[in-house]
Amino acid sequence: MKKKVVVFGGSGFIGSYLVKELLTRGHQVLVADMKQNQYNKGAEFQFCDILIPDQVAAVLTGDIDFVYNLAGFANIDLASDSPVETFKLNVIGNLNILEVIKNINISRYIYSSSAYAMNDKGSFYGISKLSSEKIIEEYNKKYDVNYTILRFGSIYSELDFDNNYIYKIVKDIVTKRKIAHEGDGNEIREYIHAADSAIMAADVIESADYVNQYMILTGVESIRRKDLFEMIEEILGEPFDIDYKNTGYKNHYKLTPYSFQPTISRKMIAKSYIDIGQGILECIKNVNKYLHEK
């Protein structure tokens, strides 16, 4: 059934894929963001700074079924040096949305959190996400705001977004034939293509099973960074230099995003998914296309 869905941050990395998926399913989508992009054609757009309550309220008018919040500060390394800006966007921005939806009749609020909310790494970014999760729980208790919290893992795709790690290293490899890696290469990640994460993020509004639940969205296969680099090298058919700085990951986990937390999340797994090798190949194609168009 067609639903009216508002997506704060719908022009961002994950948001762009989510909006496309929601439109494919026939929903009416309003993107609330500070910028438009070419990926969410077909959606209504309304400029909105989530730090300005009146702009948030202007977005949330009329009959709305679901509200996604994917807006905020998403770069962990930048967030570690910008605590005030991080908490403003990720916590106060979230509160501004909650303050409006507590007084309107929506089916559910879907919040984009992170695997770093479950970890003692992630610096101010992880803390801001965990803080917002707890605030949402309290709004549920006090104001009966139903929610689903999505803890996204390591997302990648062939699109050039600032927080798209695999695309950025592929671009460096293709253009410079070298990369600098802060760790020792033994870090393990479960990469998932943004399109697959969007499918699961859209699935949660189609079932009551996800009401007031925490879901973690990651890939189904673990891969070491060293193996990822080797895969890219094999696909390219040419060697490149890797500078393993081995300085450790001050703000990043090495083997697992899990550390002890009282709130348990269920892991969502895609029924079918884009293989990481195919995803890397698409990254390479898009980088080469970008270079030829310059």
C-alpha positions in Angstrom: 0.0 0.0 0.0 1.3 3.4 -0.9 2.6 5.4 2.1 3.7 9.0 2.7 7.3 8.8 3.8 9.6 11.7 4.9 13.3 11.1 4.7 15.5 13.6 6.5 19.0 13.4 4.9 17.5 11.8 1.8 20.2 13.4 -0.4 23.1 11.7 1.5 24.9 8.5 0.8 22.5 5.9 2.3 19.6 8.3 1.9 19.9 8.5 -1.8 19.6 4.7 -2.1 16.8 4.5 0.4 14.7 7.2 -1.5 15.2 5.3 -4.7 14.1 2.1 -3.1 11.0 3.7 -1.5 10.0 5.2 -4.9 10.5 1.9 -6.6 8.0 0.4 -4.1 5.4 3.0 -5.0 5.6 5.2 -1.9 5.2 8.9 -1.9 8.5 10.3 -0.7 9.5 13.7 0.6 13.2 14.4 0.9 14.1 16.9 3.6 17.7 18.0 3.2 19.9 21.0 2.7 20.8 19.9 -0.8 19.3 18.1 -3.8 21.1 15.5 -5.9 20.5 13.7 -9.2 19.8 10.4 -7.4 16.4 11.1 -5.9 14.5 12.2 -9.0 10.8 11.5 -8.5 10.8 12.5 -4.9 9.4 15.8 -3.6 12.1 18.0 -2.1 12.0 20.5 0.7 14.9 22.4 2.1 15.4 21.7 5.8 18.1 22.4 8.3 17.4 20.0 11.2 18.9 22.5 13.7 16.1 24.9 12.9 12.9 23.7 14.6 10.6 25.8 12.5 12.0 24.2 9.3 11.5 20.7 10.8 7.9 21.5 11.7 7.3 22.9 8.2 8.3 19.6 6.7 6.2 17.5 9.1 2.8 18.7 8.0 -0.2 16.8 6.6 -0.7 13.1 6.6 2.6 11.3 7.1 3.0 7.5 7.7 6.7 7.1 8.3 9.6 9.4 9.1 13.3 8.4 8.5 16.1 10.3 10.0 19.3 9.8 8.1 20.6 13.4 8.6 23.5 14.4 10.6 27.3 14.0 10.9 28.5 10.8 9.3 32.3 11.0 9.1 33.8 9.4 12.2 37.3 10.9 11.8 35.9 14.4 11.3 33.5 13.9 14.2 36.3 13.0 16.6 37.7 16.6 16.1 34.3 18.3 16.1 32.4 17.3 19.2 30.1 20.3 19.4 29.1 20.1 15.7 28.6 16.4 16.0 26.3 16.6 19.0 24.4 19.5 17.5 23.6 17.6 14.3 23.3 14.0 15.6 21.6 14.7 19.0 19.9 18.1 18.9 18.8 17.6 15.3 17.3 14.3 16.3 15.5 15.9 19.2 14.1 18.6 17.0 12.4 16.0 14.8 11.2 14.0 17.9 9.7 17.1 19.4 7.4 17.5 16.3 6.5 13.9 15.7 5.5 13.3 19.4 2.5 15.5 18.6 1.5 14.1 15.2 0.1 10.7 14.3 2.7 8.7 12.4 3.1 5.0 12.4 6.8 4.9 13.1 10.1 6.8 13.4 13.1 5.1 11.8 16.5 6.3 13.0 19.8 5.8 11.2 22.3 4.8 13.9 25.6 3.0 13.6 27.4 -0.1 14.6 29.7 2.3 16.5 26.8 2.8 19.0 27.6 -0.7 20.2 31.4 -0.1 20.6 33.7 1.9 22.8 35.4 3.2 19.7 33.9 5.8 17.3 34.7 8.7 19.6 32.1 11.5 19.7 30.3 10.0 16.6 29.5 6.7 18.4 28.6 8.5 21.6 26.2 10.8 19.7 24.5 7.9 18.1 24.1 6.0 21.3 22.8 9.1 23.0 20.2 9.5 20.3 19.1 5.9 20.6 18.5 6.3 24.3 16.6 9.6 23.7 14.3 7.8 21.2 13.6 5.0 23.7 12.6 7.6 26.2 10.3 9.3 23.7 8.7 5.9 23.2 8.1 5.5 26.9 6.8 9.0 27.6 5.1 9.9 24.3 4.4 6.5 22.7 6.6 7.3 19.7 7.1 3.9 17.9 10.5 3.5 16.4 12.9 1.2 14.6 16.6 1.9 15.0 18.9 0.8 12.2 22.5 0.3 13.1 24.3 0.5 9.8 27.7 -1.2 9.3 30.3 -0.8 6.6 28.4 0.6 3.6 29.9 1.1 0.2 28.9 1.7 -3.4 30.1 3.0 -6.8 28.9 6.5 -6.0 31.3 9.2 -4.9 30.3 10.2 -1.4 32.6 11.4 1.3 31.9 8.5 3.7 32.2 5.8 1.0 35.5 4.2 2.0 35.8 1.6 -0.8 35.1 4.1 -3.5 37.7 6.5 -2.1 40.4 3.9 -2.0 39.6 2.7 -5.5 39.8 6.2 -6.7 43.2 6.6 -5.1 44.4 3.4 -6.6 43.2 4.2 -10.1 44.5 7.7 -10.1 47.7 7.5 -7.9 48.5 3.7 -7.9 49.0 3.9 -4.2 47.0 4.2 -0.9 47.9 5.0 2.7 46.3 2.7 5.3 46.3 3.7 8.9 46.1 0.1 10.2 48.0 -3.1 9.6 45.6 -4.5 7.1 44.2 -7.2 9.5 41.1 -5.2 10.3 37.9 -7.2 9.5 34.7 -5.7 8.0 31.4 -7.0 6.8 30.8 -4.8 3.8 27.3 -4.3 2.4 26.4 -2.4 -0.7 24.3 0.7 -0.1 21.6 -0.7 -2.4 21.2 -3.8 -0.3 21.1 -1.8 2.9 18.4 0.4 1.4 16.3 -2.7 0.6 16.4 -3.8 4.2 15.9 -0.2 5.5 12.7 0.0 3.3 11.6 -3.5 4.5 11.2 -2.4 8.1 8.2 -0.2 7.4 6.4 -3.1 5.8 6.1 -5.3 8.9 5.1 -4.7 12.5 7.9 -7.2 13.4 10.3 -4.2 13.5 8.3 -2.0 15.8 10.5 -0.8 18.7 13.3 -3.0 17.6 17.1 -2.5 17.0 18.4 -3.9 13.7 22.0 -4.1 12.5 22.5 -4.0 8.8 25.8 -5.4 7.7 27.1 -7.8 5.0 27.1 -11.5 5.3 30.8 -12.2 4.7 33.8 -11.0 6.7 36.9 -9.7 4.8 40.2 -8.4 6.0 41.4 -5.1 4.6 44.5 -6.8 3.2 42.3 -9.2 1.3 40.1 -6.4 0.0 43.2 -4.6 -1.3 44.4 -7.8 -2.9 41.0 -8.3 -4.6 41.1 -4.8 -6.0 44.6 -5.4 -7.3 43.5 -8.7 -9.0 40.5 -7.0 -10.6 42.6 -4.2 -11.9 45.3 -6.5 -13.1 48.0 -4.1 -12.0 49.9 -3.7 -8.8 49.8 -0.7 -6.5 51.7 0.5 -3.4 50.2 0.2 0.0 51.6 2.2 2.9 50.6 0.3 6.1 51.2 3.0 8.7 50.3 0.6 11.5 49.4 3.4 13.7 46.3 1.7 15.0 42.7 2.8 14.8 42.1 5.2 17.5 38.5 5.8 16.5 37.8 2.6 14.6 37.2 -1.0 15.7 39.6 -3.7 14.5 37.8 -7.0 14.4 34.2 -6.5 15.7 31.8 -3.6 16.3 30.5 -5.3 19.4 31.4 -4.3 22.9 29.1 -4.8 25.9 25.9 -2.8 25.7 22.6 -3.4 27.4 20.4 -3.0 24.2 20.5 -6.0 21.9 20.0 -5.6 18.2 18.9 -8.2 15.7 21.0 -8.6 12.5 19.2 -8.2 9.2 20.6 -10.2 6.2 19.7 -9.5 2.6 18.0 -12.4 0.8 20.1 -11.7 -2.2 22.9 -9.2 -2.3 25.5 -7.5 -4.5 28.8 -9.5 -4.3 31.7 -7.3 -3.1 33.8 -8.2 -6.2 31.0 -7.0 -8.5 30.6 -3.9 -6.3 34.4 -3.1 -6.5 34.2 -3.6 -10.3 31.4 -1.0 -10.5 33.5 1.4 -8.4 36.4 1.0 -10.8 34.1 1.6 -13.8 32.7 4.8 -12.2 36.1 6.1 -11.3 37.3 5.6 -14.9 34.2 7.2 -16.2 34.8 10.2 -13.9 38.4 10.5 -15.2 37.4 10.4 -18.9 34.7 13.1 -18.3 37.2 15.5 -16.7 
